[in-house]
Amino acid sequence: MPNLFAETALLPDGWVENVRIEVGYEGRIQSIEKNQKAKPDDLTFKDRALLPAPTNLHSHGFQRALAGLTETRGASGQDSFWTWRRIMYSFLEHLTPEDTEAINAFAQMEMLEAGYACVAEFHYVHHQANGTPYDNIAEKSHRVISASEASGIGLTLLPVYYAQGGVDGRQLEGGQLRFKNNIQQYEKLWDGASRKIQSAHIDNCMGIAPHSLRAVSKQDLEILSTIYADGPIHIHIAEQLAEIEEISRAYGKPPVQWLLDNFGVDKNWCLIHATHLTDAECMGIASSGAVAGLCPITEANLGDGIFDAKSLMKRNGVIGLGTDSNVSISLVHELRALEYSQRLNLKGRAILSTSEKSTGRTLFDAVCYGGAMAAGRKSGSIEVGAWADILALDTASIDLLTLKGDTLLDTWFFASNSQLVTDVWSAGRHVVQNSHHINRERIERDYKTTILKLRGLL
């Protein structure tokens, strides 16, 4: 690909002007030159700022097709995560492998247009509706990988291990049957997915996702975390109060503390929805180096609660962002929701800023770093040797006109209502151009066909 040249770029050592970035044929950044003049063969971006494109560290791609369909109150008069989950399970009865591919490709396309360059897909719908594996046990995983080939997004595939309906070991039923595996079956599924992903984009990789302490026994978690110790290892951990109470009764400690005390939690782990923490648990996560995977829009949509980001970041803990249910795919709104939830909870402003960095810069640096770590991906910054995960921001837009430095980020996150991302590269693949995905027409057509069919069945 041609060298990229931009008037402004955010590098690890700060904002610089007139930057040329050379990307090798494999998609890694080979060189960076500052204070240059554009050359005739450069791909030149006037009125653009180049930024590292973050990783979306937690997605259930298929749930994009459920967006907006679960906002009515149930017959009990009280809606919650658990009533939402029943609706989701009924939706699963109709989901085919072809549907999975079309929905994931569409969600991934929206992620790219929002500014994400990679997604860590927490993929748990493996089998047919009655729980019988497909002839190719990794069929559904293959469909997620095929979707990433169509969208061009970087992919860290996290096949989910889900074996029981509660910490008491009760059997799975209904919609959960599509998730079920035992260790031997899971290894076959993981190996089948691994062979497929190796033939896809060179930057793609795999990890594991033991679903939760509720859905995975201690013995199985020990086996999985040993076999796949190199990570990434993602787990739902403290999202719902009812689940925390269930784990605490069974194990004598709340889930995060129990996990920290019994497993070698380190930088290879990503603790998804670590929403409800004691102070000791907060310190433990920070000390471990694990990533706290936050999904502010979904956590608000489901009424989960507010994560205490201030306490974790004060202790140099690592955070990253995910779109989870994909009810609204927006990097800007995830960041805004995270900071605003802190302001509402603590009744102050600029809660996550520091004396050295503005709120926007603090948040952006944090989620770029944490997302890359959680995905096991060399990205998150524009530096030599990293994957060329880069986004271009329209600095000539009305919102950003004349602004410089960190103020660009603050205004983009907190005062813009338009789509200001003009271009996105994922490992050097220039998949968003002029604010539109290069395969939008085909991906959108396939998604429309799928969504019309599914909505007719619900």
Phi and psi in degrees as a GROMACS rama.xvg file:
@    title "Ramachandran Plot"
@    xaxis  label "Phi"
@    yaxis  label "Psi"
@TYPE xy
-68.4854  159.357  PRO-2
-63.1113  146.539  ASN-3
-95.1189  136.438  LEU-4
-130.492  129.589  PHE-5
-139.74  154.834  ALA-6
-69.5332  -29.6908  GLU-7
-143.033  142.701  THR-8
-149.185  151.004  ALA-9
-101.309  108.62  LEU-10
-104.408  171.47  LEU-11
-56.6027  -29.5907  PRO-12
-94.6772  11.4747  ASP-13
118.685  -168.063  GLY-14
-78.8822  134.869  TRP-15
-134.231  162.685  VAL-16
-115.232  152.894  GLU-17
53.1948  71.0343  ASN-18
-110.364  135.61  VAL-19
-113.522  129.423  ARG-20
-120.166  122.947  ILE-21
-100.982  128.722  GLU-22
-115.678  128.441  VAL-23
-73.7415  170.362  GLY-24
-65.0414  -23.8678  TYR-25
-82.2822  -10.8488  GLU-26
103.132  8.96362  GLY-27
-98.4203  149.563  ARG-28
-72.2568  124.605  ILE-29
-98.0626  -34.3454  GLN-30
-156.785  155.872  SER-31
-135.455  126.285  ILE-32
-119.401  132.342  GLU-33
-104.249  157.322  LYS-34
52.5953  51.1096  ASN-35
-109.211  174.163  GLN-36
-111.366  146.201  LYS-37
-65.2238  142.919  ALA-38
-100.484  158.72  LYS-39
-56.2831  -33.439  PRO-40
-94.1239  5.40363  ASP-41
-72.4468  146.77  ASP-42
-84.7949  101.125  LEU-43
-97.6705  134.097  THR-44
-118.194  103.775  PHE-45
-85.6641  142.178  LYS-46
57.1625  41.7264  ASP-47
-135.153  146.584  ARG-48
-113.578  129.694  ALA-49
-93.0077  129.9  LEU-50
-129.116  155.374  LEU-51
-63.1275  137.875  PRO-52
-92.3955  122.322  ALA-53
-70.1106  168.252  PRO-54
-98.9358  136.415  THR-55
-84.1397  106.974  ASN-56
-85.9067  -2.41304  LEU-57
-155.595  113.658  HIS-58
-142.251  139.955  SER-59
-110.676  90.1896  HIS-60
-55.0391  -40.8  GLY-61
-63.1398  -23.8213  PHE-62
-71.0872  -9.6367  GLN-63
-56.752  -33.0013  ARG-64
-73.712  -10.9007  ALA-65
-93.8719  -8.45318  LEU-66
-55.5901  126.084  ALA-67
87.9154  -7.0098  GLY-68
-98.0003  3.74105  LEU-69
-124.769  27.6686  THR-70
-102.541  19.4719  GLU-71
-105.961  151.334  THR-72
-80.1429  138.86  ARG-73
-73.3197  173.632  GLY-74
-62.2157  -25.1664  ALA-75
-71.6987  -15.0145  SER-76
84.6854  -2.24181  GLY-77
-134.956  112.888  GLN-78
-98.3124  152.769  ASP-79
-158.379  -178.354  SER-80
-53.1562  -40.1394  PHE-81
-72.1986  -33.6362  TRP-82
-73.8784  -35.7553  THR-83
-59.381  -40.0262  TRP-84
-64.2664  -36.0978  ARG-85
-63.6569  -39.1582  ARG-86
-65.0848  -41.4688  ILE-87
-62.2721  -41.1513  MET-88
-63.7571  -39.0414  TYR-89
-66.0898  -34.2479  SER-90
-62.8697  -37.2612  PHE-91
-62.9181  -25.853  LEU-92
-58.12  -25.1752  GLU-93
-104.903  -0.692621  HIS-94
-83.9341  116.31  LEU-95
-94.1488  165.757  THR-96
-56.7792  -39.748  PRO-97
-62.8099  -39.9517  GLU-98
-62.115  -44.0208  ASP-99
-56.9811  -44.1815  THR-100
-65.6087  -45.0886  GLU-101
-65.8277  -42.5375  ALA-102
-68.4316  -43.6933  ILE-103
-63.707  -41.4054  ASN-104
-60.9505  -40.5814  ALA-105
-67.0096  -45.5069  PHE-106
-62.3973  -42.1223  ALA-107
-63.8947  -38.6577  GLN-108
-60.6871  -43.4594  MET-109
-65.6878  -36.4499  GLU-110
-61.3139  -45.5567  MET-111
-62.2385  -44.5347  LEU-112
-65.7158  -24.6976  GLU-113
-80.5692  -15.7206  ALA-114
119.314  -6.49292  GLY-115
-77.367  142.381  TYR-116
-106.472  -15.5884  ALA-117
-146.653  153.577  CYS-118
-133.099  136.698  VAL-119
-95.9554  106.365  ALA-120
-92.937  112.186  GLU-121
-83.8908  85.8449  PHE-122
-99.0314  113.63  HIS-123
-124.524  -3.54134  TYR-124
-91.2637  97.5822  VAL-125
-102.072  -36.4778  HIS-126
-115.38  -178.377  HIS-127
-71.7901  169.816  GLN-128
-59.5233  -29.4134  ALA-129
-91.0643  5.37787  ASN-130
93.681  -3.77667  GLY-131
-75.1786  130.713  THR-132
-63.9803  151.134  PRO-133
-68.4757  162.246  TYR-134
-53.0753  -41.1693  ASP-135
-95.2919  106.394  ASN-136
-59.6551  -23.1277  ILE-137
-99.0967  20.2092  ALA-138
-52.8324  -48.2987  GLU-139
-68.301  -36.7254  LYS-140
-62.8101  -40.8408  SER-141
-59.3257  -36.4556  HIS-142
-67.6317  -37.5646  ARG-143
-64.8683  -41.6583  VAL-144
-64.5621  -43.0065  ILE-145
-61.8294  -37.3433  SER-146
-60.7742  -40.573  ALA-147
-67.9123  -29.3547  SER-148
-69.0783  -35.1062  GLU-149
-73.138  -38.2206  ALA-150
-85.061  -27.3227  SER-151
83.4632  5.87624  GLY-152
-73.2761  148.69  ILE-153
-69.6128  143.478  GLY-154
-132.419  126.495  LEU-155
-109.291  107.423  THR-156
-87.6911  128.45  LEU-157
-121.664  83.0789  LEU-158
-59.3523  131.868  PRO-159
-87.5552  137.05  VAL-160
-100.891  121.808  TYR-161
-141.026  117.562  TYR-162
-127.728  -16.1594  ALA-163
-147.558  159.406  GLN-164
-88.3737  -2.43428  GLY-165
-176.543  169.635  GLY-166
-64.5156  -16.5482  VAL-167
-80.856  -1.06923  ASP-168
83.7683  12.2902  GLY-169
-63.7212  155.651  ARG-170
-68.0118  150.517  GLN-171
-76.6636  155.209  LEU-172
-151.923  163.677  GLU-173
58.2737  -133.108  GLY-174
-61.7547  -22.7811  GLY-175
-68.2359  -18.1111  GLN-176
-62.896  -24.3614  LEU-177
-73.2566  -12.2406  ARG-178
-96.8016  -21.8605  PHE-179
-65.371  136.888  LYS-180
-147.561  158.513  ASN-181
-110.272  177.436  ASN-182
-60.7049  -46.8904  ILE-183
-63.6965  -42.9157  GLN-184
-66.2463  -38.9897  GLN-185
-64.7907  -41.364  TYR-186
-60.1324  -40.0025  GLU-187
-64.8038  -42.7983  LYS-188
-62.6885  -46.1064  LEU-189
-62.8333  -43.2253  TRP-190
-64.0233  -40.2012  ASP-191
-64.5398  -39.965  GLY-192
-67.8454  -37.5808  ALA-193
-63.1236  -40.8734  SER-194
-63.0741  -38.7212  ARG-195
-69.0936  -42.9135  LYS-196
-69.2835  -26.7277  ILE-197
-68.4456  -20.7665  GLN-198
-94.9117  -0.339661  SER-199
-96.3625  -150.628  ALA-200
-58.761  140.58  HIS-201
-64.6419  -24.3111  ILE-202
-85.9827  -6.66727  ASP-203
-72.4162  153.721  ASN-204
-151.922  179.811  CYS-205
-133.342  156.255  MET-206
-143.329  -155.38  GLY-207
-133.727  161.44  ILE-208
-140.667  81.8313  ALA-209
-59.6235  118.802  PRO-210
-55.5161  -50.7713  HIS-211
-171.599  166.339  SER-212
-67.2662  -21.609  LEU-213
-72.3933  -36.57  ARG-214
-100.141  -4.99906  ALA-215
-132.11  130.158  VAL-216
-73.2319  161.126  SER-217
-58.2878  -41.8355  LYS-218
-64.1098  -44.3664  GLN-219
-67.6568  -36.4832  ASP-220
-65.2038  -37.1188  LEU-221
-62.7981  -42.579  GLU-222
-65.2117  -48.3486  ILE-223
-63.3381  -44.6289  LEU-224
-71.4729  -14.3441  SER-225
-87.0432  -48.102  THR-226
-62.8954  -41.6245  ILE-227
-112.138  41.7133  TYR-228
-63.5615  -24.153  ALA-229
-73.2596  -10.2595  ASP-230
71.3862  -174.52  GLY-231
-66.8118  149.708  PRO-232
-123.239  114.597  ILE-233
-112.431  140.915  HIS-234
-147.469  136.863  ILE-235
-69.1193  134.131  HIS-236
-129.913  -44.0959  ILE-237
-149.912  51.2533  ALA-238
-81.4752  -47.6807  GLU-239
-113.851  137.511  GLN-240
-60.8727  -38.4695  LEU-241
-62.0417  -38.0716  ALA-242
-69.0977  -39.4564  GLU-243
-62.4487  -41.0714  ILE-244
-64.6281  -39.85  GLU-245
-62.8305  -46.5898  GLU-246
-65.5566  -42.57  ILE-247
-62.1092  -40.1937  SER-248
-65.2723  -41.7154  ARG-249
-77.2439  -38.9944  ALA-250
-108.664  -6.62944  TYR-251
81.9  -0.479638  GLY-252
-146.827  154.16  LYS-253
-65.2427  157.454  PRO-254
-58.164  -43.3999  PRO-255
-64.0913  -46.198  VAL-256
-62.2899  -42.5381  GLN-257
-62.3817  -42.6094  TRP-258
-63.5302  -45.8067  LEU-259
-62.1824  -36.4786  LEU-260
-76.6891  -24.0115  ASP-261
-112.583  -10.4191  ASN-262
-135.387  154.366  PHE-263
-80.5224  65.2067  GLY-264
-65.1508  126.681  VAL-265
-146.026  -159.996  ASP-266
-66.6467  -12.3952  LYS-267
-79.1778  -9.75162  ASN-268
-99.0403  145.379  TRP-269
-127.339  118.991  CYS-270
-97.4692  101.864  LEU-271
-80.3926  134.601  ILE-272
58.174  49.9095  HIS-273
-77.7316  55.8027  ALA-274
-71.6296  -42.7107  THR-275
-112.762  104.219  HIS-276
-124.077  145.567  LEU-277
-79.3693  168.079  THR-278
-63.4356  -37.5881  ASP-279
-65.3527  -39.2115  ALA-280
-65.6419  -39.4852  GLU-281
-60.6195  -46.1216  CYS-282
-64.0166  -37.8416  MET-283
-64.7588  -42.2619  GLY-284
-63.2848  -46.4943  ILE-285
-59.5662  -43.3443  ALA-286
-68.0252  -32.4272  SER-287
-71.683  -26.6284  SER-288
87.5334  -2.64696  GLY-289
-65.7644  156.345  ALA-290
-91.1153  132.489  VAL-291
-87.3789  111.278  ALA-292
-87.9259  111.167  GLY-293
-107.984  142.245  LEU-294
-134.366  73.1128  CYS-295
-58.3512  -38.9573  PRO-296
-67.2173  -47.9646  ILE-297
-65.6525  -41.3151  THR-298
-62.905  -33.9993  GLU-299
-73.1015  -42.2419  ALA-300
-60.9745  -36.595  ASN-301
-91.1714  -3.69365  LEU-302
70.2291  34.0355  GLY-303
-68.7134  -43.3342  ASP-304
133.573  -176.725  GLY-305
-112.539  124.399  ILE-306
-74.7862  139.234  PHE-307
-85.7955  78.1196  ASP-308
-65.933  -33.9874  ALA-309
-59.9448  -46.1685  LYS-310
-64.3679  -43.0316  SER-311
-67.0771  -45.1163  LEU-312
-69.4821  -29.9577  MET-313
-62.7237  -27.8749  LYS-314
-95.8639  15.1358  ARG-315
64.9124  28.3976  ASN-316
-71.7482  159.612  GLY-317
-103.313  132.852  VAL-318
-125.497  158.815  ILE-319
-150.218  168.128  GLY-320
-116.179  144.928  LEU-321
-135.755  158.664  GLY-322
-95.1479  -9.70653  THR-323
48.5251  -103.182  ASP-324
-76.4498  -8.59692  SER-325
59.5537  30.9793  ASN-326
-67.7516  -25.9694  VAL-327
-155.063  110.412  SER-328
-94.228  99.9433  ILE-329
-154.649  113.886  SER-330
-60.9129  -44.6371  LEU-331
-59.0695  -46.9012  VAL-332
-71.6162  -30.6299  HIS-333
-63.1319  -47.1706  GLU-334
-63.9822  -42.493  LEU-335
-63.6447  -43.7109  ARG-336
-63.8977  -37.0253  ALA-337
-63.1238  -51.4866  LEU-338
-66.8994  -42.8027  GLU-339
-67.654  -31.9368  TYR-340
-63.6759  -36.7851  SER-341
-66.1434  -40.7363  GLN-342
-64.749  -42.5582  ARG-343
-66.4839  -38.5849  LEU-344
-73.4504  -40.3375  ASN-345
-101.667  -5.57062  LEU-346
58.0848  53.0759  LYS-347
-149.879  -173.351  GLY-348
-126.316  158.386  ARG-349
48.6426  47.8516  ALA-350
-64.161  -39.8052  ILE-351
-96.7776  9.35464  LEU-352
-78.2856  168.439  SER-353
-128.555  176.331  THR-354
-69.8226  -20.0161  SER-355
-96.5061  -28.1079  GLU-356
-132.242  147.18  LYS-357
-70.0578  173.203  SER-358
-60.4204  -49.0289  THR-359
-61.4243  -44.0384  GLY-360
-67.1735  -41.953  ARG-361
-59.0304  -48.2806  THR-362
-63.2603  -45.8839  LEU-363
-64.4399  -47.115  PHE-364
-58.4097  -42.2516  ASP-365
-64.9851  -46.6029  ALA-366
-76.1071  -27.8866  VAL-367
-65.4937  -44.9955  CYS-368
-66.9887  -50.4108  TYR-369
-66.9155  -38.2568  GLY-370
-63.7404  -43.2806  GLY-371
-62.5645  -43.3306  ALA-372
-61.7899  -44.951  MET-373
-64.5652  -31.3605  ALA-374
-87.4116  -4.43496  ALA-375
63.2029  38.6499  GLY-376
-123.378  133.024  ARG-377
-79.2604  87.1229  LYS-378
-158.654  -163.893  SER-379
93.2752  -6.80338  GLY-380
-154.583  153.95  SER-381
-89.4542  94.7947  ILE-382
-148.472  156.807  GLU-383
-61.6097  132.477  VAL-384
96.689  -18.7057  GLY-385
-80.7285  155.885  ALA-386
-61.2774  143.815  TRP-387
-79.4976  71.942  ALA-388
-95.5258  99.19  ASP-389
-136.536  143.227  ILE-390
-124.407  153.408  LEU-391
-112.87  130.99  ALA-392
-107.868  135.813  LEU-393
-79.3036  98.487  ASP-394
-81.2573  -5.55043  THR-395
-92.8692  -1.28006  ALA-396
-65.1203  157.823  SER-397
-57.4346  -39.0747  ILE-398
-64.266  -36.6518  ASP-399
-107.397  1.13004  LEU-400
-53.8253  127.58  LEU-401
74.3721  -4.697  THR-402
-81.1708  152.197  LEU-403
-133.326  159.172  LYS-404
57.8891  -143.866  GLY-405
-61.5184  -24.6866  ASP-406
-62.3348  -28.4251  THR-407
-58.0462  -47.5885  LEU-408
-67.2728  -44.3522  LEU-409
-57.7361  -44.1446  ASP-410
-72.1282  -39.794  THR-411
-60.4639  -46.0056  TRP-412
-75.1029  -35.9897  PHE-413
-113.901  -7.7985  PHE-414
-138.952  17.3172  ALA-415
-115.885  142.621  SER-416
-116.118  -0.633032  ASN-417
-110.72  165.591  SER-418
-81.8959  108.529  GLN-419
-100.361  -3.3989  LEU-420
-80.6505  119.078  VAL-421
-97.9108  -32.604  THR-422
-144.162  146.735  ASP-423
-139.841  135.246  VAL-424
-114.943  133.016  TRP-425
-115.782  112.304  SER-426
47.4068  43.5716  ALA-427
84.0818  -7.581  GLY-428
-79.8652  118.645  ARG-429
-85.6073  80.5197  HIS-430
-93.4965  -20.6207  VAL-431
-116.976  125.497  VAL-432
-136.045  131.891  GLN-433
54.0966  39.1494  ASN-434
73.976  6.97291  SER-435
-129.227  141.547  HIS-436
-66.0091  141.488  HIS-437
-67.8475  -22.4046  ILE-438
-112.364  24.8024  ASN-439
-57.0586  -43.7521  ARG-440
-59.3934  -47.6558  GLU-441
-69.9009  -44.5779  ARG-442
-63.5578  -41.3338  ILE-443
-66.7536  -38.7657  GLU-444
-61.7886  -46.9961  ARG-445
-64.0708  -37.5013  ASP-446
-67.3541  -41.1289  TYR-447
-60.3905  -43.7261  LYS-448
-58.7847  -43.7722  THR-449
-66.7214  -45.7277  THR-450
-69.5498  -34.0095  ILE-451
-64.193  -40.3357  LEU-452
-66.1592  -47.3417  LYS-453
-66.3227  -41.2007  LEU-454
-68.5176  -24.6304  ARG-455
-73.3394  -19.9188  GLY-456
-94.6544  -22.4654  LEU-457
